[in-house]
Amino acid sequence: MLEIKNLSKSYVIDKKAVNDVNISIEDGEIFAFIGHNGAGKTTVIKCICGILDFEEGEILINGKSIKKEPISCKKEIAYIPDNPDLYEALTGIQYLNFIGDIYLIEKEQRNKDIIYFSELFSIKNNLNDMISTYSHGMKQKLAIISAFIRHPKLMLLDEPFVGLDPKAAYLMKEEMKKLCENGTSIFFSTHVLEVAEKLCDHVAIIKDGEIIASGTMSDVKGDKSLEAVFLELEG
């Protein structure tokens, strides 16, 4: 589903924010991407979804190049940033329908999904309120719902549990598993290593823009915890 080949990205001349990154994710996999602040996680994710251009390498989504076929690729992606920037002049339901219209989601199924997920994440009664009145956690839930109603082939999540209460975080993880059971691939960054260890099939650790460990979760951590391995590799 996702292939990152020799990806390099620079913001300034002669200094690579990301250097020669290679990652491959199969259909239905949950892949954790971990590293310290500023390691390059968000840069890689934004390159995957076409927000950032890059100088070297290739990114293929379902066999298509994000550079050569950006629109086709973006139809298969749902991206949730760590701090959702939503249209605050809309109500919650207007925003979800706006997303549904952009991605040509059939209205009957869309409405069923909106009801299901808004009840699940306890914001159904707030859907007619302006997004400008939402708390950070409510905005995060709305962004998550807007991704789930699309049933994407690839979901990109940057620190998805930030701002969520414990119940919402648990429900989020359960819904992520359901998506993967139906063939969706999930690539997400997180600082919550216990969650990554329990939830993910594969993991990559990035440090100073370079991958320093990658593979199945069991291969990378061995008989240690993911936290212990991460701290060792980080020095």
Backbone bond lengths (Angstrom), bond angles and torsions (degrees), N, CA, C in turn:
res aa  C-N    CA-C-N  psi(-1)  N-CA   C-N-CA  omega(-1)  CA-C   N-CA-C  phi
1 M - - - 1.464 - - 1.526 112.20 -
2 L 1.332 116.16 -45.55 1.469 119.75 -179.65 1.520 109.71 -128.35
3 E 1.322 115.34 127.65 1.457 121.18 175.03 1.522 109.32 -128.43
4 I 1.311 116.26 122.46 1.458 122.49 174.11 1.519 107.11 -110.73
5 K 1.326 115.96 118.28 1.462 120.97 -174.94 1.516 110.69 -118.62
6 N 1.329 115.88 113.62 1.473 122.55 172.66 1.528 112.34 51.40
7 L 1.326 115.81 43.43 1.467 121.11 -178.36 1.525 111.61 -72.67
8 S 1.338 115.79 127.89 1.468 121.51 172.37 1.520 108.62 -134.46
9 K 1.329 115.52 140.38 1.457 121.83 -178.33 1.519 109.37 -142.07
10 S 1.334 116.35 132.50 1.469 121.79 178.13 1.527 109.56 -122.73
11 Y 1.324 115.09 142.96 1.463 120.41 171.74 1.525 110.74 -99.61
12 V 1.329 115.86 -27.94 1.462 121.57 177.28 1.527 108.00 -131.04
13 I 1.314 116.99 156.17 1.460 122.16 -178.07 1.534 110.72 -61.31
14 D 1.323 114.68 137.51 1.474 123.22 174.68 1.532 113.88 65.80
15 K 1.334 116.96 20.32 1.462 119.61 175.41 1.521 108.36 -143.53
16 K 1.335 116.00 110.13 1.454 121.04 -176.76 1.523 111.04 -89.76
17 A 1.336 114.46 123.29 1.466 119.50 174.79 1.519 110.44 -73.86
18 V 1.334 115.95 -31.39 1.460 122.80 176.26 1.520 106.83 -135.32
19 N 1.336 117.45 132.32 1.461 120.65 -173.79 1.529 112.12 -131.26
20 D 1.338 116.17 113.05 1.464 123.43 171.87 1.529 112.37 54.51
21 V 1.322 116.23 53.76 1.468 121.79 -179.66 1.533 109.42 -86.99
22 N 1.331 115.43 130.46 1.461 122.15 177.17 1.523 109.41 -128.43
23 I 1.331 116.27 121.44 1.460 121.76 179.87 1.525 107.96 -144.28
24 S 1.330 116.28 140.98 1.464 121.35 176.64 1.520 109.11 -131.80
25 I 1.337 116.27 131.59 1.465 121.44 -178.81 1.525 109.04 -127.84
26 E 1.319 116.70 127.95 1.456 121.84 -179.92 1.526 110.51 -88.03
27 D 1.336 115.95 167.86 1.460 121.55 175.80 1.525 110.09 -58.24
28 G 1.331 115.41 135.61 1.457 120.56 174.52 1.508 116.12 79.72
29 E 1.327 118.15 6.49 1.464 121.27 -179.89 1.518 111.46 -91.70
30 I 1.324 115.79 147.33 1.459 122.26 169.03 1.526 106.61 -107.55
31 F 1.312 116.25 120.49 1.470 122.39 -172.04 1.523 109.10 -119.92
32 A 1.322 116.33 122.59 1.466 121.16 179.17 1.527 109.90 -93.40
33 F 1.319 115.12 139.73 1.462 122.31 -179.68 1.519 106.56 -125.24
34 I 1.341 116.86 109.67 1.459 119.17 -172.53 1.527 111.19 -124.96
35 G 1.318 113.99 155.19 1.453 121.13 -179.46 1.515 109.40 170.41
36 H 1.328 116.29 165.74 1.465 119.70 -179.01 1.525 110.51 -71.13
37 N 1.319 117.18 169.15 1.456 121.33 176.23 1.527 110.03 -59.56
38 G 1.325 116.60 131.14 1.452 120.70 179.93 1.515 114.37 84.88
39 A 1.345 117.39 6.47 1.468 120.33 -178.04 1.520 113.07 -74.02
40 G 1.343 116.36 -22.98 1.463 120.10 179.61 1.521 114.31 122.91
41 K 1.331 117.37 5.92 1.467 120.60 -176.48 1.533 111.91 -61.28
42 T 1.313 116.38 -53.04 1.460 120.13 -177.30 1.522 111.32 -65.39
43 T 1.319 117.20 -35.88 1.467 120.13 177.24 1.521 110.74 -59.90
44 V 1.327 116.90 -46.65 1.464 120.53 178.90 1.529 110.54 -60.86
45 I 1.317 117.22 -46.20 1.466 120.91 -178.32 1.520 110.83 -62.39
46 K 1.329 117.87 -41.99 1.467 120.24 179.62 1.525 111.96 -69.33
47 C 1.313 117.85 -29.16 1.469 120.48 173.86 1.530 110.17 -68.37
48 I 1.334 116.70 -40.58 1.460 120.47 -179.96 1.520 111.44 -60.17
49 C 1.330 116.28 -44.10 1.471 118.62 -174.94 1.525 113.17 -89.42
50 G 1.333 117.53 5.33 1.456 120.20 172.29 1.507 115.79 86.25
51 I 1.324 117.88 10.02 1.462 120.75 177.39 1.519 110.15 -75.99
52 L 1.327 116.44 -39.08 1.458 121.89 179.31 1.520 110.58 -111.11
53 D 1.324 116.10 137.74 1.452 120.82 171.57 1.531 108.37 -81.39
54 F 1.313 117.12 162.98 1.466 120.63 179.08 1.521 109.40 -141.70
55 E 1.336 114.80 153.63 1.460 120.92 -171.68 1.523 113.28 -85.82
56 E 1.321 117.53 -34.48 1.453 120.92 -173.97 1.520 110.67 -133.32
57 G 1.331 115.52 149.72 1.444 120.70 175.29 1.518 113.17 96.04
58 E 1.319 114.18 -172.25 1.455 121.68 -177.15 1.517 109.59 -145.92
59 I 1.327 116.09 145.26 1.460 122.42 173.99 1.517 107.67 -125.62
60 L 1.331 116.39 120.62 1.460 122.38 -179.61 1.516 109.80 -113.47
61 I 1.314 115.74 130.54 1.460 122.11 176.89 1.519 107.39 -118.49
62 N 1.320 114.64 112.87 1.465 120.49 -175.06 1.529 110.88 54.11
63 G 1.323 115.43 38.48 1.456 121.75 177.12 1.515 115.65 84.79
64 K 1.339 117.14 -1.45 1.472 121.11 -178.00 1.521 110.74 -109.31
65 S 1.310 116.12 144.10 1.458 122.24 -177.51 1.523 111.17 -80.86
66 I 1.335 116.83 130.19 1.466 120.03 176.88 1.520 110.96 -66.42
67 K 1.335 117.21 -24.95 1.462 120.37 177.02 1.523 112.05 -77.03
68 K 1.329 116.88 -44.52 1.462 121.58 -173.28 1.527 113.19 -86.98
69 E 1.326 117.17 -30.42 1.464 121.22 -178.46 1.534 110.37 -131.09
70 P 1.334 117.05 60.21 1.471 119.34 -173.71 1.528 114.28 -61.93
71 I 1.323 117.82 -40.54 1.470 120.11 -177.80 1.518 110.20 -66.59
72 S 1.327 116.55 -46.08 1.461 120.63 179.27 1.524 111.17 -60.16
73 C 1.329 116.35 -41.03 1.469 120.21 178.89 1.522 111.68 -66.04
74 K 1.320 116.16 -44.00 1.465 119.99 -175.94 1.523 112.42 -67.03
75 K 1.319 117.69 -22.24 1.462 120.62 175.55 1.522 111.36 -65.38
76 E 1.321 117.01 -22.54 1.458 121.15 -176.47 1.528 113.21 -101.06
77 I 1.344 116.24 -0.90 1.466 121.34 -174.78 1.525 111.32 -110.63
78 A 1.313 115.64 141.93 1.468 121.66 164.24 1.518 106.69 -121.06
79 Y 1.322 116.49 128.81 1.469 121.81 -176.49 1.514 109.74 -122.56
80 I 1.327 115.65 128.78 1.465 120.99 175.81 1.522 108.18 -121.58
81 P 1.331 118.21 110.61 1.471 120.49 178.84 1.524 111.19 -74.50
82 D 1.326 116.10 170.38 1.464 119.80 -179.17 1.520 112.06 -70.29
83 N 1.319 116.52 -22.74 1.466 120.34 178.36 1.530 108.68 -133.19
84 P 1.336 118.18 87.41 1.460 121.09 -173.65 1.527 112.67 -56.64
85 D 1.310 115.94 128.71 1.463 122.28 178.42 1.524 107.35 -104.59
86 L 1.333 115.93 89.24 1.461 121.88 -173.84 1.530 111.03 -95.80
87 Y 1.313 115.69 166.03 1.467 120.88 178.93 1.527 108.89 -81.47
88 E 1.312 116.36 99.33 1.460 120.63 -170.54 1.522 114.06 -74.14
89 A 1.341 117.29 -11.17 1.468 119.93 177.17 1.525 111.78 -83.15
90 L 1.332 116.66 -2.24 1.461 121.15 177.34 1.525 110.35 -102.54
91 T 1.323 115.52 159.71 1.456 119.56 169.16 1.531 108.16 -81.88
92 G 1.312 116.75 167.95 1.458 119.98 179.43 1.519 112.36 -58.95
93 I 1.338 117.13 -45.05 1.465 120.38 -178.46 1.519 110.99 -68.64
94 Q 1.320 117.79 -35.28 1.465 120.07 176.53 1.524 110.94 -63.64
95 Y 1.315 116.26 -39.65 1.461 119.77 179.24 1.528 111.03 -65.27
96 L 1.326 117.63 -44.90 1.462 120.37 -179.48 1.529 111.08 -63.77
97 N 1.319 116.95 -38.87 1.465 119.94 177.76 1.521 111.63 -70.51
98 F 1.324 116.40 -33.50 1.464 121.02 174.74 1.531 110.03 -60.47
99 I 1.324 116.73 -47.72 1.467 120.82 177.44 1.525 109.89 -62.69
100 G 1.316 116.81 -42.64 1.460 120.70 179.19 1.512 112.57 -61.02
101 D 1.324 116.98 -39.71 1.466 120.72 179.10 1.526 111.24 -68.20
102 I 1.343 116.89 -41.87 1.468 120.54 -179.57 1.529 110.86 -59.92
103 Y 1.327 116.36 -42.02 1.463 120.78 -176.01 1.533 112.52 -96.12
104 L 1.335 116.47 12.17 1.469 122.26 173.51 1.524 112.16 55.39
105 I 1.325 115.65 43.26 1.459 120.43 178.89 1.533 109.03 -79.96
106 E 1.307 116.80 127.33 1.458 122.49 -178.71 1.535 109.69 -57.42
107 K 1.329 116.00 133.07 1.467 120.44 -166.84 1.523 114.06 -66.28
108 E 1.313 118.15 -36.97 1.463 118.76 -178.50 1.521 110.72 -65.04
109 Q 1.338 117.14 -47.00 1.453 120.50 178.37 1.521 111.09 -66.79
110 R 1.335 115.75 -37.94 1.465 120.39 178.43 1.522 110.77 -58.52
111 N 1.323 116.70 -47.32 1.462 120.56 -178.10 1.524 111.68 -63.54
112 K 1.338 116.39 -39.49 1.467 119.77 177.63 1.527 110.30 -62.16
113 D 1.331 115.79 -44.29 1.465 119.59 -178.84 1.521 111.81 -67.38
114 I 1.326 117.13 -38.93 1.468 120.20 179.14 1.527 109.98 -62.13
115 I 1.325 116.92 -44.16 1.462 120.41 178.78 1.533 109.91 -62.99
116 Y 1.324 116.36 -46.85 1.465 120.30 -177.34 1.525 111.37 -60.66
117 F 1.331 116.66 -52.16 1.464 119.55 -173.96 1.533 112.31 -74.12
118 S 1.318 118.02 -33.50 1.470 119.10 179.25 1.526 110.60 -69.78
119 E 1.330 117.11 -33.76 1.467 120.04 174.12 1.524 110.22 -70.96
120 L 1.333 116.33 -41.46 1.456 120.88 -179.02 1.521 111.31 -59.25
121 F 1.349 116.02 -44.72 1.466 120.67 -176.99 1.536 112.87 -95.50
122 S 1.322 116.26 12.36 1.478 122.86 171.16 1.529 113.65 59.09
123 I 1.339 117.01 41.34 1.472 118.37 173.18 1.538 111.95 -126.91
124 K 1.332 116.68 13.49 1.467 119.41 -179.26 1.525 111.35 -56.40
125 N 1.337 116.80 -41.10 1.465 120.34 -177.80 1.520 113.09 -72.98
126 N 1.326 117.33 -6.99 1.465 121.35 -179.51 1.524 113.29 -106.84
127 L 1.326 117.05 1.22 1.468 119.28 -174.44 1.531 113.17 -66.00
128 N 1.319 117.46 -23.79 1.465 119.60 178.45 1.529 112.72 -90.79
129 D 1.324 116.40 1.37 1.463 120.91 177.30 1.529 109.82 -87.13
130 M 1.333 115.87 154.72 1.460 120.22 176.89 1.529 109.74 -68.09
131 I 1.310 116.50 139.81 1.463 120.56 179.67 1.531 110.74 -60.79
132 S 1.315 116.96 -27.68 1.468 120.63 178.84 1.522 112.42 -61.17
133 T 1.334 117.46 -19.62 1.472 121.09 179.67 1.528 111.87 -92.30
134 Y 1.320 117.85 -4.69 1.450 121.45 -176.35 1.533 111.54 -76.23
135 S 1.312 115.61 147.03 1.463 120.78 169.73 1.527 108.76 -74.44
136 H 1.339 116.20 170.58 1.467 119.51 178.16 1.527 110.96 -59.71
137 G 1.334 116.51 -42.38 1.458 120.02 179.87 1.513 112.65 -63.15
138 M 1.321 117.31 -38.57 1.464 120.82 178.70 1.526 110.91 -68.10
139 K 1.325 116.56 -38.59 1.472 119.22 176.30 1.522 110.50 -63.37
140 Q 1.334 115.99 -39.92 1.460 120.07 178.40 1.526 110.45 -62.16
141 K 1.326 116.41 -42.79 1.465 120.08 178.92 1.520 111.15 -63.85
142 L 1.325 117.18 -40.26 1.471 120.51 179.43 1.529 110.44 -64.38
143 A 1.317 116.64 -41.73 1.462 120.37 177.93 1.528 110.44 -63.50
144 I 1.325 116.74 -40.81 1.467 121.01 178.31 1.525 110.40 -62.61
145 I 1.322 116.89 -44.68 1.463 120.55 178.83 1.524 110.90 -61.53
146 S 1.332 116.38 -41.51 1.471 119.97 -179.72 1.526 111.56 -62.30
147 A 1.325 116.85 -27.51 1.466 120.97 176.31 1.525 110.78 -79.95
148 F 1.317 117.44 -44.61 1.462 121.04 -176.86 1.531 112.58 -64.31
149 I 1.326 118.23 -36.80 1.471 119.43 -177.21 1.526 111.97 -67.53
150 R 1.317 117.05 -13.06 1.462 120.75 178.79 1.518 112.85 -87.87
151 H 1.331 118.32 -15.07 1.462 121.95 -177.05 1.535 110.00 46.19
152 P 1.331 117.13 59.29 1.467 120.72 -172.52 1.521 112.17 -71.77
153 K 1.326 114.81 161.04 1.468 120.56 174.26 1.530 110.67 -77.27
154 L 1.332 115.67 -31.63 1.467 121.48 179.44 1.517 109.26 -135.65
155 M 1.323 117.08 125.26 1.459 121.51 176.71 1.520 108.87 -111.90
156 L 1.338 115.37 127.30 1.461 122.96 179.29 1.520 108.28 -111.42
157 L 1.323 116.45 122.15 1.460 121.19 -175.54 1.520 109.58 -127.58
158 D 1.326 116.06 126.87 1.457 121.47 178.44 1.526 108.11 -108.83
159 E 1.314 116.84 104.99 1.475 122.81 -176.85 1.532 111.32 51.78
160 P 1.336 117.78 59.84 1.469 120.85 -172.47 1.520 115.31 -67.39
161 F 1.344 118.35 -19.73 1.457 119.80 -175.64 1.522 113.69 -92.67
162 V 1.337 116.79 -3.51 1.460 120.52 178.15 1.534 109.36 -65.51
163 G 1.317 116.28 127.15 1.461 120.19 177.90 1.517 114.67 88.94
164 L 1.335 117.50 -8.54 1.463 119.67 179.63 1.524 110.58 -90.02
165 D 1.328 116.03 141.33 1.457 119.90 174.22 1.526 108.50 -73.79
166 P 1.336 118.55 164.74 1.468 120.90 -175.22 1.526 114.26 -55.34
167 K 1.333 117.13 -40.54 1.458 119.67 -179.72 1.520 110.80 -65.62
168 A 1.326 117.06 -45.02 1.460 120.84 -179.94 1.520 111.48 -64.09
169 A 1.335 116.77 -37.59 1.462 120.63 178.19 1.525 110.57 -64.25
170 Y 1.330 116.47 -41.50 1.464 120.37 177.81 1.528 110.82 -63.04
171 L 1.329 116.54 -46.12 1.464 120.40 -179.78 1.523 111.24 -64.18
172 M 1.322 115.92 -37.26 1.461 120.79 177.16 1.532 110.29 -58.81
173 K 1.307 116.65 -47.03 1.467 120.92 -179.65 1.522 111.15 -62.18
174 E 1.324 117.26 -40.89 1.455 120.58 179.59 1.525 111.35 -64.65
175 E 1.324 116.73 -40.33 1.471 120.03 179.29 1.530 111.15 -70.83
176 M 1.319 117.37 -32.79 1.463 120.39 174.57 1.524 110.42 -60.83
177 K 1.327 116.50 -42.77 1.468 120.73 178.71 1.523 111.06 -62.11
178 K 1.330 116.68 -41.15 1.468 120.53 -180.00 1.530 110.84 -63.48
179 L 1.332 116.06 -42.02 1.460 119.41 178.27 1.524 110.41 -59.10
180 C 1.321 116.21 -45.11 1.467 120.53 -178.53 1.523 111.42 -64.54
181 E 1.323 117.05 -35.51 1.467 120.25 177.34 1.518 111.23 -62.14
182 N 1.339 116.44 -24.74 1.464 121.65 178.48 1.526 112.78 -98.36
183 G 1.340 116.46 13.20 1.455 119.97 172.27 1.500 117.01 101.38
184 T 1.334 118.15 -6.35 1.460 120.48 177.68 1.529 110.37 -70.34
185 S 1.315 116.50 141.25 1.462 122.00 173.38 1.524 108.46 -101.16
186 I 1.332 116.59 139.52 1.463 120.99 -178.27 1.524 109.50 -124.41
187 F 1.320 115.23 128.12 1.465 122.83 178.63 1.513 106.91 -123.18
188 F 1.332 117.11 116.24 1.459 116.90 -176.07 1.521 112.46 -142.27
189 S 1.316 113.65 145.49 1.457 120.50 175.09 1.517 108.80 -94.54
190 T 1.316 115.73 147.24 1.458 119.44 178.49 1.517 110.00 -160.39
191 H 1.339 114.96 151.13 1.456 121.33 170.51 1.530 111.08 -99.15
192 V 1.332 115.66 -5.33 1.464 120.41 -178.62 1.524 107.31 -89.33
193 L 1.330 117.20 88.20 1.456 121.76 -170.09 1.525 112.58 -69.67
194 E 1.314 118.10 -30.22 1.461 120.05 177.41 1.520 110.93 -63.10
195 V 1.332 116.50 -39.11 1.466 120.93 177.73 1.524 110.08 -65.36
196 A 1.323 116.26 -46.19 1.466 120.15 179.42 1.523 110.91 -59.00
197 E 1.322 116.72 -42.95 1.462 121.12 -177.38 1.518 111.85 -63.38
198 K 1.326 116.89 -40.55 1.459 120.66 -176.87 1.526 112.62 -81.07
199 L 1.333 116.59 -29.80 1.464 120.57 -169.71 1.520 114.31 -95.07
200 C 1.336 117.13 -29.15 1.468 119.88 -164.48 1.523 114.47 -101.24
201 D 1.332 114.17 147.43 1.458 121.96 175.75 1.523 110.90 -80.95
202 H 1.327 115.64 -40.05 1.461 122.13 -176.16 1.525 109.78 -131.87
203 V 1.330 115.42 162.20 1.459 120.30 -179.61 1.519 109.24 -149.22
204 A 1.322 115.12 147.04 1.466 121.17 170.34 1.515 107.57 -131.05
205 I 1.330 115.63 138.77 1.465 121.47 177.77 1.526 107.73 -111.17
206 I 1.322 116.41 127.11 1.453 121.91 -178.91 1.526 109.32 -113.98
207 K 1.326 115.54 137.53 1.459 121.54 178.83 1.523 108.20 -138.45
208 D 1.325 116.63 126.09 1.459 122.09 178.78 1.526 111.77 50.24
209 G 1.333 115.65 39.96 1.461 121.11 174.63 1.508 116.00 84.74
210 E 1.336 118.45 1.42 1.455 121.09 -178.04 1.534 110.77 -126.14
211 I 1.321 115.86 142.57 1.452 120.65 177.35 1.531 109.19 -73.68
212 I 1.330 116.40 123.69 1.470 119.96 -179.11 1.528 112.17 -108.43
213 A 1.333 117.11 -10.78 1.461 121.60 174.41 1.519 108.39 -160.41
214 S 1.325 116.88 140.28 1.460 120.47 179.76 1.517 109.56 -159.31
215 G 1.332 116.14 142.74 1.457 120.33 178.02 1.512 111.05 155.65
216 T 1.326 116.10 -165.18 1.463 118.97 175.00 1.528 108.69 -64.97
217 M 1.306 116.14 156.46 1.461 119.73 -179.09 1.528 110.41 -59.83
218 S 1.320 116.84 -42.54 1.464 119.53 -178.01 1.527 111.71 -66.43
219 D 1.335 116.87 -37.32 1.464 119.50 -179.94 1.528 111.60 -68.68
220 V 1.322 116.47 -41.04 1.467 120.15 -176.61 1.522 111.23 -69.88
221 K 1.318 117.61 -42.76 1.474 118.61 -174.19 1.533 113.09 -92.80
222 G 1.333 117.51 -18.50 1.458 118.89 -179.78 1.513 111.61 57.89
223 D 1.333 116.59 -131.23 1.466 120.22 -179.76 1.523 112.04 -95.86
224 K 1.327 116.92 13.07 1.459 121.49 178.49 1.531 109.86 -105.24
225 S 1.317 116.28 174.55 1.456 119.80 172.18 1.527 108.83 -82.17
226 L 1.329 116.30 156.98 1.463 120.00 177.64 1.524 110.04 -61.56
227 E 1.325 116.58 -36.14 1.464 120.64 178.85 1.522 110.73 -61.11
228 A 1.336 117.11 -44.53 1.462 121.03 -179.56 1.522 111.16 -63.47
229 V 1.324 117.10 -43.12 1.460 121.18 179.48 1.523 110.28 -64.59
230 F 1.329 116.44 -43.85 1.452 120.81 -179.60 1.527 111.10 -60.44
231 L 1.321 116.77 -45.45 1.464 120.41 -179.29 1.519 112.12 -66.26
232 E 1.308 117.14 -35.38 1.462 120.66 176.27 1.522 111.33 -64.94
233 L 1.334 116.40 -46.40 1.457 120.83 -178.68 1.524 112.25 -68.31
234 E 1.322 115.31 -30.45 1.464 120.43 178.65 1.525 111.55 -75.66
235 G 1.321 116.10 -17.47 1.458 119.70 179.91 1.505 113.24 76.82
